[in-house]
Amino acid sequence: MPSLFEPNISTEIISRIEKLSPQSKALWGKMNVAQMLHHTSMALGTATGDVVLKPPFIFKIIAPLIKKKVMEQKPYNEGLPTAKEFIIKDDRNFDEEKKELIQRINKFISNGEKVVDGLRHPAFGKLSSYEWGYSQWKHFDHHLRQFGV
């Protein structure tokens, strides 16, 4: 399974991000392209230490179930519910969000696998470095497909 830590995979994700424009339209969902960039950047920020969230108590109970679903090799379905902390409703600047996201991807990669190995995800619980790399790739792939790239 792909991992954002693999150089060819991270290069491909950044290349797909570069294909987006402020005019890119979602094929499903409620976010516009700039909101999606911010959303994915925030999610990745939980792995880089830039975003710290205290998970609701219920996530401590259901984390193993959520984690199992996330780690499946099947792509995410369209229209999955989003944690309220990651719902972006305000207008965002496309160019700023794209730049920030690419910087955060590069930070995730340069931090390396050892930094995230065993790190607790706010919704999924403790993840191995492989699980972090795979889950981040899967999340990016889902949203980049949402915008046709």
trRosetta pair geometry for C-beta under 8 A, 3 or more apart (Angstrom, degrees):
i j d omega theta_ij theta_ji phi_ij phi_ji
1 73 6.0 -131 -96 -109 115 91
1 134 5.1 35 121 -126 121 125
2 6 6.5 -106 -159 33 71 136
2 9 4.8 150 -169 -118 108 139
2 134 6.7 129 84 -121 52 70
2 137 4.7 -146 110 154 104 161
2 138 8.0 149 70 -58 99 68
2 141 8.0 103 69 -48 141 138
3 6 5.0 107 67 -14 82 96
3 9 6.2 133 71 56 42 161
3 130 6.1 -80 -99 -147 138 62
3 133 3.1 31 -166 133 98 126
3 134 5.2 -47 -96 -61 74 63
3 137 6.0 -144 -136 -21 18 137
4 9 6.1 -126 -109 114 29 117
4 10 5.4 77 -173 -83 65 89
4 13 6.7 -13 -122 -2 89 157
4 105 7.2 -120 -174 -150 123 91
4 108 6.5 -6 125 120 131 135
4 109 7.1 -118 142 -76 89 88
4 132 7.9 -79 43 127 112 73
4 133 4.7 -149 39 -153 72 70
4 134 7.8 -146 -3 -54 78 17
4 136 4.5 -41 -12 91 145 117
4 137 4.7 -166 -51 -59 79 84
4 140 7.2 105 -90 6 117 138
5 9 7.7 28 56 61 35 124
5 10 7.2 22 -117 -42 6 120
5 109 6.5 153 -124 -122 54 73
5 112 7.9 67 -134 -150 116 42
5 113 5.6 33 -122 -70 156 101
5 129 7.0 36 -43 159 156 101
5 133 4.2 -59 -3 -111 99 138
6 9 4.0 68 73 11 103 113
6 10 6.7 172 78 -10 51 84
6 133 7.4 102 -10 175 77 134
7 10 6.0 -57 -140 40 29 104
7 11 6.1 30 160 -20 65 109
8 11 5.7 -53 -144 38 29 113
8 12 6.3 32 155 -22 63 107
9 12 5.7 -54 -149 35 30 112
9 13 6.5 30 153 -19 64 104
9 137 5.9 -29 168 -114 130 131
10 13 5.6 -50 -147 35 34 112
10 14 6.4 32 155 -16 66 105
10 105 6.3 154 -159 168 103 113
10 109 5.6 49 -126 -81 168 136
11 14 5.9 -56 -148 39 30 108
11 15 6.2 34 152 -22 64 108
12 15 5.5 -53 -146 36 31 116
12 16 6.5 32 154 -19 64 103
13 16 5.8 -54 -152 35 31 110
13 17 6.5 34 149 -20 64 104
13 105 6.8 -168 102 -139 124 148
13 137 6.9 -122 -69 -128 135 72
13 140 5.0 18 -143 140 123 153
13 141 7.7 -82 -105 -64 98 67
13 144 7.3 -149 -143 -39 71 153
14 17 5.5 -51 -149 35 36 114
14 18 6.4 40 151 -23 65 103
14 102 5.8 80 -133 -127 103 98
14 105 6.2 -176 -77 97 99 157
15 18 5.6 -51 -150 32 32 115
15 19 7.0 37 149 -25 61 101
16 19 5.7 -49 -157 24 37 116
16 20 7.7 49 146 -30 60 91
16 140 7.8 122 75 157 132 107
16 144 4.7 34 143 -159 135 146
16 149 4.6 145 -167 135 86 106
17 20 5.9 -41 -168 10 43 115
17 37 7.6 99 -148 -115 107 102
17 98 6.4 152 164 -148 106 91
17 101 6.5 -155 -150 106 148 129
17 102 6.4 178 104 -74 149 95
17 144 7.1 -85 -69 -101 61 117
17 149 7.7 153 -69 105 21 144
19 149 4.4 163 85 -136 126 138
20 24 4.7 -59 -152 -19 78 157
20 33 5.7 166 -174 -167 122 130
20 37 7.5 176 103 -69 161 115
20 94 8.0 -148 129 -166 109 112
20 98 6.9 -166 77 -103 118 123
20 144 7.9 -110 -57 -130 114 80
20 147 6.0 20 -110 131 108 145
20 149 6.0 -110 -63 1 75 154
21 24 5.3 135 52 -32 61 89
21 33 7.6 32 82 120 35 171
21 94 7.7 36 171 169 37 150
22 33 6.6 -176 -139 68 31 132
22 34 7.0 13 -126 -50 77 106
22 94 4.3 -137 -93 -9 89 168
22 95 7.9 -33 -62 -40 110 75
24 33 4.3 93 71 -84 104 145
24 147 4.8 40 156 -174 124 115
24 148 6.9 -159 -158 46 99 105
24 149 7.4 -40 -136 -21 140 117
25 33 7.6 -72 -75 -43 20 106
25 147 7.3 157 81 -140 27 73
25 148 7.7 34 67 -1 66 129
26 29 5.1 -98 176 63 144 93
26 30 7.8 -33 74 34 166 7
26 31 6.4 122 -69 74 148 65
26 32 7.0 -123 -21 -117 112 34
26 33 7.3 -167 -52 -63 81 67
26 36 7.4 152 -86 -48 111 138
26 146 5.5 -17 -144 157 87 95
26 147 5.9 -50 -99 -88 55 70
27 78 8.0 -88 103 -122 94 134
27 145 7.7 -67 39 143 134 65
27 146 5.9 -156 40 -167 88 44
27 147 7.1 -167 -4 -89 87 19
27 148 5.9 122 -41 -56 117 88
28 78 4.3 8 104 -166 167 125
28 79 6.1 -86 161 -49 125 84
28 146 6.0 -96 54 -139 81 87
29 78 7.1 -127 -45 -169 88 86
29 79 6.5 -164 -81 -87 71 57
29 146 5.7 -1 14 -157 135 131
31 35 4.0 -141 -158 96 97 118
31 36 4.6 128 122 -60 134 79
31 39 6.3 -57 -118 -15 162 144
31 88 6.2 58 -120 62 114 103
32 35 5.1 91 51 13 68 106
32 36 7.1 -128 99 -9 33 91
33 36 5.6 -53 -148 34 32 114
33 37 6.6 36 154 -21 64 101
33 94 6.4 28 100 -118 105 110
33 147 5.7 88 -108 -121 94 142
34 37 5.7 -48 -151 31 35 113
34 38 6.6 33 151 -15 64 104
34 91 7.2 33 87 -174 139 59
34 92 3.9 -172 143 81 110 98
34 93 6.5 -180 -151 88 139 11
34 94 4.3 -97 -85 -82 106 65
34 97 5.0 133 -159 22 75 150
35 38 5.7 -55 -151 39 34 110
35 39 6.1 40 150 -24 67 107
35 88 4.0 175 -160 98 94 124
35 89 7.7 61 -129 -70 135 11
35 90 8.0 155 -103 69 102 47
35 92 5.6 151 -76 13 52 123
36 39 5.4 -51 -143 36 32 117
36 40 6.3 26 160 -13 66 105
36 88 7.8 -149 -56 47 27 136
36 143 5.1 163 -172 -173 116 123
36 146 6.8 -167 -125 86 148 132
36 147 6.5 -174 72 -43 167 129
37 40 6.2 -57 -147 39 27 103
37 41 6.2 29 153 -20 62 111
37 92 7.1 -159 63 113 100 144
37 94 7.1 105 16 -144 149 56
37 97 3.8 108 101 139 126 117
37 98 5.6 -64 -145 -73 154 55
37 100 7.7 109 147 63 107 96
37 101 5.1 -107 -172 -34 90 144
38 41 5.6 -58 -146 38 30 114
38 42 6.3 33 155 -21 66 104
38 88 5.1 116 86 -110 121 157
38 92 4.9 -141 -33 -107 136 164
38 97 4.9 -72 -57 -132 78 124
38 100 7.8 30 -105 78 65 134
38 101 7.9 -112 -79 -62 29 108
39 42 5.9 -55 -151 33 27 110
39 43 6.6 25 153 -17 62 106
39 82 7.5 -44 -153 -152 131 145
39 86 5.5 81 -150 176 87 92
39 87 7.8 11 -109 -114 114 19
39 88 5.1 -119 -63 -8 92 124
39 143 7.2 179 87 -113 117 153
40 43 5.6 -51 -147 36 36 113
40 44 6.3 33 154 -15 66 105
40 101 6.2 43 89 -133 102 126
40 139 6.4 156 -129 134 91 107
40 140 6.0 86 -155 -98 137 70
40 143 5.5 -137 -65 50 125 160
41 44 5.8 -56 -147 41 30 108
41 45 6.2 43 149 -32 63 106
41 97 6.7 -144 -10 -165 143 79
41 100 5.5 37 -140 116 156 103
41 101 4.3 -107 -77 -95 106 79
41 104 5.2 123 -147 25 85 156
42 45 5.2 -50 -151 27 32 122
42 46 7.6 44 151 -29 59 87
42 51 5.2 103 -162 -90 67 161
42 85 7.7 -161 153 135 136 87
42 86 5.7 177 94 -120 130 83
42 88 7.8 169 -1 -63 140 112
43 46 6.2 -41 -171 10 37 110
43 51 7.9 -41 -69 61 10 154
43 86 6.1 41 -67 -123 91 137
43 136 7.5 162 123 -120 104 78
43 139 5.8 -130 124 160 153 159
44 47 5.8 -58 -170 36 51 108
44 48 6.4 32 141 -9 79 110
44 101 7.5 102 33 -147 142 74
44 104 5.1 117 102 137 128 123
44 105 6.7 -46 -169 -80 163 60
44 108 5.9 -77 -177 -58 110 141
44 136 5.8 75 -105 -138 87 120
44 139 8.0 -170 -60 84 80 137
45 48 5.5 -62 -135 46 42 102
45 49 7.6 -86 180 64 65 23
45 50 3.8 -85 -150 75 100 101
45 51 3.2 82 112 -3 117 108
45 104 6.2 -57 -72 -148 75 139
46 51 5.1 -53 -63 81 59 104
46 52 7.7 125 -121 -96 66 31
46 53 6.5 -39 -105 17 112 107
46 121 6.3 72 134 -140 133 68
46 122 5.8 -99 -140 -7 141 106
47 108 5.8 43 102 -124 120 109
47 116 5.2 1 -162 -109 97 131
47 119 6.7 117 -133 95 64 150
47 121 7.8 -10 -75 -100 82 87
47 132 5.4 124 -124 -162 131 121
47 136 6.6 -49 -7 -69 157 133
48 51 7.8 63 56 16 85 78
48 104 6.0 -133 -5 -160 159 87
48 107 5.1 53 -135 114 138 119
48 108 5.4 -88 -71 -78 105 74
48 111 6.3 -178 -125 -24 76 153
49 52 7.3 9 -162 -64 53 93
50 104 6.7 -89 21 -123 155 112
50 107 7.8 70 -34 101 127 155
53 85 5.4 81 -125 164 138 170
53 122 4.3 6 81 -104 112 155
54 122 7.5 130 154 -135 4 109
55 59 4.0 -89 168 65 123 144
55 60 6.8 140 102 -47 122 74
55 63 7.9 44 156 -78 163 115
55 122 4.3 164 -67 -176 98 74
55 123 6.1 166 -120 -78 125 44
56 59 5.3 107 64 -6 71 100
57 60 5.8 -46 -168 20 48 113
57 61 7.4 37 143 -11 70 102
58 61 5.7 -59 -163 37 45 110
58 62 6.1 6 155 8 79 112
59 62 6.2 -69 -130 56 34 87
59 63 5.4 64 164 -65 70 89
59 66 7.4 -30 -145 10 82 150
59 122 7.0 7 138 152 165 63
59 123 5.3 -103 -146 -132 132 53
60 63 6.1 -16 -135 -14 21 119
60 125 7.7 100 -129 -86 50 100
62 65 5.0 -54 -170 42 75 115
62 66 5.8 73 133 -23 91 102
63 66 5.8 -60 -143 40 32 109
63 67 5.9 33 160 -23 68 109
63 123 6.6 169 -115 156 81 43
63 124 5.6 118 -162 -164 89 22
63 125 3.9 99 157 -33 142 107
64 67 5.7 -54 -142 37 29 114
64 68 6.4 35 158 -24 63 103
64 125 6.9 3 -64 9 58 148
65 68 5.9 -51 -152 30 30 112
65 69 6.8 26 153 -14 62 105
66 69 5.9 -60 -156 37 33 109
66 70 6.2 32 151 -20 68 109
66 123 5.7 -88 125 150 156 98
66 124 5.6 -126 103 -100 106 70
67 70 5.6 -56 -145 37 32 112
67 71 6.2 20 161 -13 67 112
67 121 7.9 136 -96 58 101 133
67 124 4.1 110 -87 -161 89 95
67 125 6.0 -55 -52 38 139 101
67 127 7.6 -166 -134 -88 118 91
67 131 7.7 3 -161 -166 105 139
68 71 6.2 -66 -147 41 25 104
68 72 7.2 47 150 -44 59 89
69 72 5.9 -33 -163 -4 36 115
70 124 6.0 -56 26 -101 153 135
70 135 5.4 19 159 -119 122 109
70 138 7.0 147 -175 82 76 150
71 131 6.4 -42 -97 -131 115 98
71 134 6.9 60 -128 106 72 136
71 135 7.1 -49 -81 -74 67 95
75 138 7.3 -178 -128 -156 56 90
75 141 6.8 -111 -125 117 103 118
75 142 6.4 153 -172 -91 93 82
75 145 7.4 9 -164 21 144 163
76 80 5.5 -66 178 -19 114 143
76 138 6.8 114 -27 160 100 100
76 139 7.8 50 -20 -104 143 48
76 142 4.3 9 41 -109 123 137
77 80 5.7 120 70 -59 81 93
78 146 7.5 138 -123 -103 89 90
82 86 5.3 -115 173 86 106 102
82 87 5.3 132 100 -74 123 81
83 86 4.9 66 68 17 88 104
83 87 7.6 -146 94 -25 43 83
83 122 7.7 112 -177 106 172 120
83 123 6.2 -129 -64 -72 142 134
84 87 5.5 -41 -149 10 42 117
85 122 7.7 -47 56 124 152 158
88 92 6.8 -12 171 -32 134 129
92 96 7.4 -130 171 71 85 105
92 97 5.0 54 148 -54 126 135
93 96 4.0 51 88 20 115 115
93 97 6.3 163 81 -16 58 88
94 97 6.0 -65 -146 39 25 107
94 98 6.2 22 160 -19 65 109
95 98 5.9 -54 -144 36 28 110
95 99 6.3 27 157 -17 63 108
96 99 5.9 -58 -148 38 29 110
96 100 6.2 28 155 -18 65 110
97 100 5.7 -55 -143 39 30 111
97 101 6.2 32 157 -21 65 108
98 101 5.9 -55 -147 35 28 111
98 102 6.5 23 158 -14 64 106
99 102 6.1 -59 -150 38 28 106
99 103 6.3 28 153 -18 64 109
100 103 5.7 -58 -149 38 30 113
100 104 6.2 28 154 -20 66 108
101 104 5.7 -56 -147 36 31 110
101 105 6.5 35 153 -21 65 101
102 105 5.6 -47 -148 32 34 113
102 106 6.5 33 153 -16 63 105
103 106 5.8 -58 -152 39 31 110
103 107 6.3 34 149 -22 66 105
104 107 5.4 -48 -145 34 35 115
104 108 6.4 43 152 -23 65 101
105 108 5.7 -51 -152 32 31 115
105 109 6.5 27 152 -14 64 106
106 109 5.7 -55 -148 39 33 110
106 110 6.0 25 157 -13 68 110
107 110 5.9 -58 -138 43 29 104
107 111 6.1 38 158 -28 65 104
108 111 6.0 -51 -149 28 24 114
108 116 7.9 21 -157 -43 84 138
108 136 7.1 177 179 -173 159 171
109 112 7.6 34 164 -71 36 41
111 115 4.2 -65 157 30 105 159
111 116 7.2 83 113 -30 123 93
112 115 5.5 109 69 -3 72 100
113 116 6.5 -75 -157 47 40 94
113 117 6.0 52 153 -47 76 103
113 129 3.6 68 -169 -175 92 149
113 130 7.8 27 -146 -52 124 52
113 132 7.8 162 -136 60 69 122
113 133 7.1 -29 -106 -44 97 124
114 117 5.7 -42 -141 11 33 119
114 129 7.0 -19 -62 -78 23 143
115 119 7.4 14 135 -45 60 134
116 119 4.6 -73 -156 14 56 131
116 127 7.1 -24 157 89 100 103
116 129 5.2 115 80 -111 93 72
116 132 4.3 -34 143 -1 142 174
117 128 5.9 1 -139 -160 74 56
117 129 4.1 -34 -77 -40 84 98
117 132 7.9 -112 -76 5 41 129
118 126 5.7 -19 -159 -162 52 111
118 127 7.7 -160 -96 71 8 41
118 128 7.1 22 -54 -105 50 46
119 126 7.2 153 83 -140 23 64
119 127 6.4 -25 69 53 72 86
119 132 6.9 43 54 -75 113 138
120 125 6.2 -56 -144 -169 82 37
120 126 5.3 -43 -94 -81 67 60
120 127 7.7 128 -124 7 22 76
121 124 4.1 11 78 48 134 94
121 125 6.4 3 51 47 85 22
121 126 7.6 163 11 -97 77 9
121 127 5.2 47 -23 -16 115 121
121 132 7.6 179 -67 -99 114 82
121 135 7.5 -18 -99 93 158 163
124 127 6.1 42 102 -61 122 111
124 131 7.8 -159 130 154 143 127
124 135 7.1 -109 -7 -117 168 163
127 131 3.9 -134 -165 93 98 122
127 132 5.0 126 117 -55 130 77
127 135 6.9 -73 -140 7 153 140
128 131 4.7 98 49 6 74 101
128 132 7.2 -133 95 -4 41 84
129 132 5.6 -50 -150 35 35 113
129 133 6.3 33 153 -17 66 106
130 133 5.8 -58 -149 39 31 109
130 134 6.1 25 157 -14 68 110
131 134 5.8 -55 -138 42 30 107
131 135 5.8 26 164 -17 66 111
132 135 6.2 -59 -139 40 23 104
132 136 6.2 19 162 -15 61 111
133 136 6.2 -60 -147 38 24 107
133 137 6.4 24 156 -18 62 108
134 137 5.7 -57 -149 36 31 111
134 138 6.2 29 155 -20 67 108
135 138 5.6 -53 -144 37 32 113
135 139 6.3 34 155 -21 64 105
136 139 5.7 -52 -146 35 32 112
136 140 6.4 31 155 -15 65 105
137 140 5.9 -59 -151 40 30 109
137 141 6.1 31 154 -21 67 109
138 141 5.7 -52 -143 36 29 113
138 142 6.4 36 154 -24 62 104
139 142 5.8 -51 -151 30 29 115
139 143 6.7 12 158 -5 63 107
140 143 6.2 -68 -149 45 30 99
140 144 5.8 24 160 -16 70 113
141 144 5.9 -58 -137 41 26 107
141 145 6.2 28 160 -18 63 107
142 145 6.1 -62 -155 37 23 108
142 146 6.5 32 146 -28 61 105
143 146 4.9 -40 -149 24 40 124
143 147 6.8 19 158 -2 65 102
144 147 6.1 -65 -152 48 35 96
144 149 5.0 -79 -178 81 92 84
145 148 7.4 52 -169 -73 35 20
145 149 7.7 -122 -82 60 28 42
